[in-house]
Amino acid sequence: MLEQLLSRENLLQALKRVEANKGSHGVDGMSVKSLREHIVQNWQTLRQAIEEGTYEPSPVRRVEIPKPGGGGVRLLGIPTVTDRMIQQAIAQVLTPLFDPEFSDHSYGFRPGRRGHEAVRKAREFMKEGYRYVVDLDLEKFFDRVNHDRLMMKISAKVKDKKVLLLIRKYLQSGVMENGLVKPTTEGTPQGGPLSPLLSNIVLDELDKELEKRGHRFVRYADDCNIYVKTPRAGERVKASITIFIETRLKLKVNQAKSAVDRPWRRKFLGFSFSHDKEPKVRIAKQSLQRV
């Protein structure tokens, strides 16, 4: 698999993707514009280090951005442009292995799937009479991912030890804040090209559990809504799924932000619903205020 990862075709695709996404610099200050020339000049050394297992990713640069609707800040970790390219190359090789087996109820960060489809599916459940929602908020999800559990999931499909080592090194590359590097013992920082796929690998276990229990649900990244017919059923589902998330996945449900409610009283992916039998979808007021 390492050969496939380091193939000219895969790396060129990764380079083009990083260039197209533009984005800010990492801790080394190198811009996306300088990446191509840097790779041409240093590729042999980089490749050798990756093949020998001696490559050390740089720590990510901590960036805080305000959350939509004034709900505090979201912490991002921006990798260097070189690490973005290598992460993108890894993601391109892993996606065809993992994505086909992901749940049909998962819509975030997946090839050919969009948030609009998740909203449409939620509306369908409401039309079918599932007019209560269990809205689960995972507290600091991207910062709380358990590395050992994640690596166990990945190694079930990826047998190349060098690829596994490289992924673990990215998970443990640390965060630079105010000139100091903090170690990362858990989490997969938002901001790198590999993070969305890794988050779906972690939460696929939740999807499979919800499917096994026969629930109607939609998930977009760490936004998970389960649709039920009564408030009582909602409370029961909320309690039992919280136990599953916290004991099995070793993640934390934010009880203050999670709720059993009518879907039209909550927003989902920036949209809200009307409470008609045939619910209408509109952009949520909070989202409009930000535009």
C-alpha positions as CSV (number, residue, x, y, z in Angstrom):
1,M,0.0,0.0,0.0
2,L,2.9,2.4,0.7
3,E,3.9,2.0,-3.0
4,Q,0.4,3.0,-4.1
5,L,0.5,5.9,-1.6
6,L,3.8,7.2,-2.9
7,S,3.0,6.6,-6.6
8,R,3.5,9.6,-8.9
9,E,-0.1,9.6,-9.9
10,N,-1.4,9.6,-6.3
11,L,1.0,12.3,-5.2
12,L,0.3,14.5,-8.1
13,Q,-3.5,14.3,-7.5
14,A,-2.8,15.1,-3.8
15,L,-0.6,18.1,-4.7
16,K,-3.3,19.5,-7.1
17,R,-6.0,19.1,-4.4
18,V,-3.9,21.0,-1.8
19,E,-3.2,23.7,-4.4
20,A,-6.9,24.0,-5.3
21,N,-7.9,24.2,-1.6
22,K,-5.4,27.0,-1.0
23,G,-5.6,27.6,2.8
24,S,-3.3,29.0,5.4
25,H,0.3,28.1,6.2
26,G,1.4,25.7,8.9
27,V,4.1,26.1,11.6
28,D,6.9,26.4,9.0
29,G,5.3,29.4,7.3
30,M,5.4,27.8,3.9
31,S,2.6,28.9,1.6
32,V,0.6,26.7,-0.8
33,K,2.2,28.6,-3.7
34,S,5.7,27.4,-2.7
35,L,4.7,23.8,-2.2
36,R,5.2,22.4,-5.8
37,E,8.8,23.8,-6.0
38,H,9.6,22.5,-2.5
39,I,8.4,19.0,-3.4
40,V,10.3,18.9,-6.6
41,Q,13.5,19.9,-4.8
42,N,13.1,17.7,-1.7
43,W,11.1,14.7,-2.9
44,Q,13.8,12.1,-2.8
45,T,14.7,12.9,0.8
46,L,11.0,13.0,1.9
47,R,10.2,9.7,0.1
48,Q,13.2,8.0,1.6
49,A,12.2,9.1,5.1
50,I,8.6,7.9,4.6
51,E,9.8,4.5,3.3
52,E,12.2,4.1,6.1
53,G,9.7,5.1,8.8
54,T,11.8,8.0,9.9
55,Y,9.6,10.8,8.6
56,E,8.4,13.1,11.4
57,P,5.3,15.3,10.6
58,S,5.4,18.8,12.0
59,P,3.0,19.8,14.8
60,V,-0.2,21.5,13.6
61,R,-0.7,25.2,14.0
62,R,-3.5,26.0,16.4
63,V,-6.2,28.4,15.0
64,E,-9.4,29.5,16.7
65,I,-12.4,30.4,14.6
66,P,-15.7,31.6,16.0
67,K,-18.5,29.0,15.9
68,P,-21.6,29.9,13.9
69,G,-24.3,31.6,16.0
70,G,-21.8,32.8,18.7
71,G,-21.4,29.4,20.4
72,G,-17.8,29.8,21.4
73,V,-14.8,29.0,19.3
74,R,-13.8,26.0,17.1
75,L,-10.2,24.8,17.4
76,L,-8.5,24.0,14.2
77,G,-5.1,22.4,13.7
78,I,-3.5,23.5,10.5
79,P,-0.8,21.1,9.2
80,T,2.2,22.4,7.1
81,V,1.5,22.4,3.3
82,T,3.9,19.4,2.9
83,D,2.0,17.4,5.6
84,R,-1.3,18.4,4.0
85,M,-0.1,16.8,0.7
86,I,1.0,13.6,2.4
87,Q,-2.3,13.4,4.5
88,Q,-4.3,14.0,1.3
89,A,-2.3,11.2,-0.4
90,I,-3.1,8.9,2.5
91,A,-6.8,9.8,2.4
92,Q,-7.0,9.1,-1.4
93,V,-5.7,5.5,-0.8
94,L,-7.8,4.8,2.3
95,T,-11.1,6.3,1.0
96,P,-11.8,3.5,-1.6
97,L,-11.1,0.9,1.2
98,F,-13.5,2.4,3.8
99,D,-16.1,4.5,2.1
100,P,-18.0,1.8,0.3
101,E,-18.8,0.1,3.7
102,F,-20.0,3.3,5.4
103,S,-23.6,3.6,6.3
104,D,-26.1,5.1,3.8
105,H,-27.2,7.4,6.7
106,S,-23.8,9.1,6.8
107,Y,-23.5,12.2,4.6
108,G,-20.6,14.3,5.8
109,F,-17.2,14.4,4.0
110,R,-18.0,11.6,1.6
111,P,-17.4,11.5,-2.2
112,G,-20.7,12.3,-4.0
113,R,-22.7,13.0,-0.9
114,R,-24.0,16.4,0.3
115,G,-25.6,18.0,3.4
116,H,-28.7,18.8,1.3
117,E,-29.3,15.0,1.0
118,A,-29.1,14.6,4.8
119,V,-31.7,17.4,5.2
120,R,-34.0,15.7,2.6
121,K,-33.7,12.4,4.4
122,A,-34.6,14.0,7.7
123,R,-37.7,15.5,6.1
124,E,-38.7,12.1,4.7
125,F,-38.6,10.6,8.3
126,M,-40.8,13.5,9.5
127,K,-43.3,12.8,6.7
128,E,-43.4,9.2,7.7
129,G,-44.6,10.2,11.2
130,Y,-41.2,10.3,13.1
131,R,-41.9,13.8,14.4
132,Y,-39.6,13.9,17.4
133,V,-35.8,14.2,17.1
134,V,-33.0,13.0,19.4
135,D,-30.4,15.6,18.7
136,L,-27.0,14.4,19.9
137,D,-24.1,16.8,20.4
138,L,-20.7,15.1,20.8
139,E,-18.6,17.3,23.0
140,K,-15.3,18.4,21.4
141,F,-15.5,15.3,19.2
142,F,-12.4,16.0,17.0
143,D,-10.3,16.6,20.1
144,R,-11.5,13.5,21.9
145,V,-11.0,10.6,19.4
146,N,-9.3,7.7,21.1
147,H,-6.2,6.9,19.1
148,D,-5.9,3.2,20.0
149,R,-9.5,2.4,19.0
150,L,-9.1,4.3,15.8
151,M,-5.8,2.5,14.9
152,M,-7.5,-0.8,15.6
153,K,-10.3,0.0,13.2
154,I,-7.8,1.1,10.5
155,S,-5.5,-1.9,10.9
156,A,-8.5,-4.2,10.3
157,K,-8.2,-3.1,6.6
158,V,-4.7,-1.7,6.3
159,K,-2.0,-4.3,6.7
160,D,1.0,-2.2,5.7
161,K,2.9,-1.4,8.9
162,K,4.6,1.6,7.4
163,V,1.3,3.2,6.4
164,L,-0.1,2.5,9.9
165,L,3.0,4.1,11.5
166,L,2.6,7.2,9.3
167,I,-1.0,7.6,10.3
168,R,-0.2,7.2,14.0
169,K,2.6,9.8,13.7
170,Y,0.0,12.3,12.2
171,L,-2.3,11.6,15.2
172,Q,0.5,12.2,17.6
173,S,2.3,15.1,15.8
174,G,1.3,17.6,18.5
175,V,-0.1,21.2,18.4
176,M,1.9,24.4,18.5
177,E,0.3,27.1,20.6
178,N,2.1,30.3,21.5
179,G,5.4,28.9,20.4
180,L,5.1,25.7,22.5
181,V,4.4,22.2,21.2
182,K,1.8,20.3,23.2
183,P,1.6,16.5,22.7
184,T,-1.6,15.1,21.3
185,T,-2.6,11.9,23.1
186,E,-6.1,11.9,21.8
187,G,-8.1,13.6,19.0
188,T,-7.7,14.1,15.3
189,P,-7.4,17.9,14.8
190,Q,-9.9,19.6,12.4
191,G,-8.0,21.3,9.6
192,G,-6.1,18.4,8.0
193,P,-7.3,16.5,4.9
194,L,-7.2,13.2,6.7
195,S,-9.3,14.2,9.7
196,P,-12.7,14.0,8.0
197,L,-12.1,10.4,6.9
198,L,-10.8,9.4,10.3
199,S,-13.8,10.9,12.0
200,N,-16.1,8.8,9.7
201,I,-14.1,5.7,10.5
202,V,-14.7,6.3,14.3
203,L,-18.4,7.2,14.0
204,D,-19.2,4.4,11.5
205,E,-19.4,2.2,14.7
206,L,-22.2,4.4,15.9
207,D,-24.0,4.2,12.5
208,K,-23.8,0.4,12.6
209,E,-25.2,0.3,16.1
210,L,-28.1,2.6,15.2
211,E,-28.8,0.5,12.1
212,K,-28.7,-2.7,14.1
213,R,-31.3,-1.2,16.5
214,G,-33.5,-0.2,13.5
215,H,-33.4,3.5,14.1
216,R,-34.2,6.2,11.5
217,F,-31.3,8.6,11.6
218,V,-29.0,10.9,9.7
219,R,-25.4,11.8,10.5
220,Y,-23.3,14.5,9.0
221,A,-19.8,14.3,10.6
222,D,-20.4,14.7,14.4
223,D,-24.0,16.0,13.9
224,C,-26.3,13.0,14.6
225,N,-30.1,13.2,14.6
226,I,-32.3,10.2,15.4
227,Y,-36.0,10.4,14.5
228,V,-38.7,8.8,16.7
229,K,-42.5,8.8,17.1
230,T,-42.9,9.8,20.8
231,P,-40.9,11.9,23.4
232,R,-40.8,8.8,25.6
233,A,-39.1,6.7,22.8
234,G,-36.8,9.7,22.3
235,E,-35.7,9.8,26.0
236,R,-35.1,6.0,26.0
237,V,-33.0,6.2,22.8
238,K,-31.1,9.2,24.0
239,A,-30.2,7.4,27.3
240,S,-29.1,4.1,25.7
241,I,-27.2,5.7,22.8
242,T,-25.4,8.0,25.2
243,I,-24.2,4.9,27.2
244,F,-23.0,3.3,23.9
245,I,-21.1,6.5,22.8
246,E,-19.5,7.0,26.2
247,T,-18.5,3.5,27.1
248,R,-17.9,1.9,23.7
249,L,-16.6,4.8,21.7
250,K,-15.0,6.6,24.6
251,L,-16.5,9.9,23.5
252,K,-18.6,12.4,25.5
253,V,-22.2,13.5,24.8
254,N,-22.8,17.1,25.7
255,Q,-26.0,16.8,27.7
256,A,-26.6,20.6,27.8
257,K,-26.7,20.8,24.0
258,S,-28.4,17.4,23.3
259,A,-32.2,17.1,23.5
260,V,-35.3,15.3,22.6
261,D,-37.5,17.9,20.8
262,R,-39.7,18.6,17.8
263,P,-37.5,18.9,14.7
264,W,-39.0,22.3,13.8
265,R,-37.6,23.7,17.1
266,R,-34.1,22.7,16.2
267,K,-31.8,23.5,13.3
268,F,-30.0,20.8,11.4
269,L,-27.0,21.7,9.2
270,G,-28.1,25.3,9.1
271,F,-31.7,24.5,8.0
272,S,-35.0,24.4,9.9
273,F,-38.3,22.7,9.1
274,S,-41.9,23.8,9.3
275,H,-44.3,21.6,11.3
276,D,-46.6,20.8,8.4
277,K,-47.5,17.2,7.6
278,E,-45.3,17.8,4.5
279,P,-42.5,19.8,6.2
280,K,-41.0,22.7,4.3
281,V,-37.3,23.2,4.6
282,R,-35.9,26.7,5.0
283,I,-32.5,28.3,5.9
284,A,-32.5,28.7,9.7
285,K,-32.8,32.3,11.0
286,Q,-29.4,31.9,12.8
287,S,-27.8,31.0,9.5
288,L,-29.4,33.9,7.7
289,Q,-28.2,36.3,10.3
290,R,-24.6,35.2,9.5
291,V,-24.9,35.7,5.8
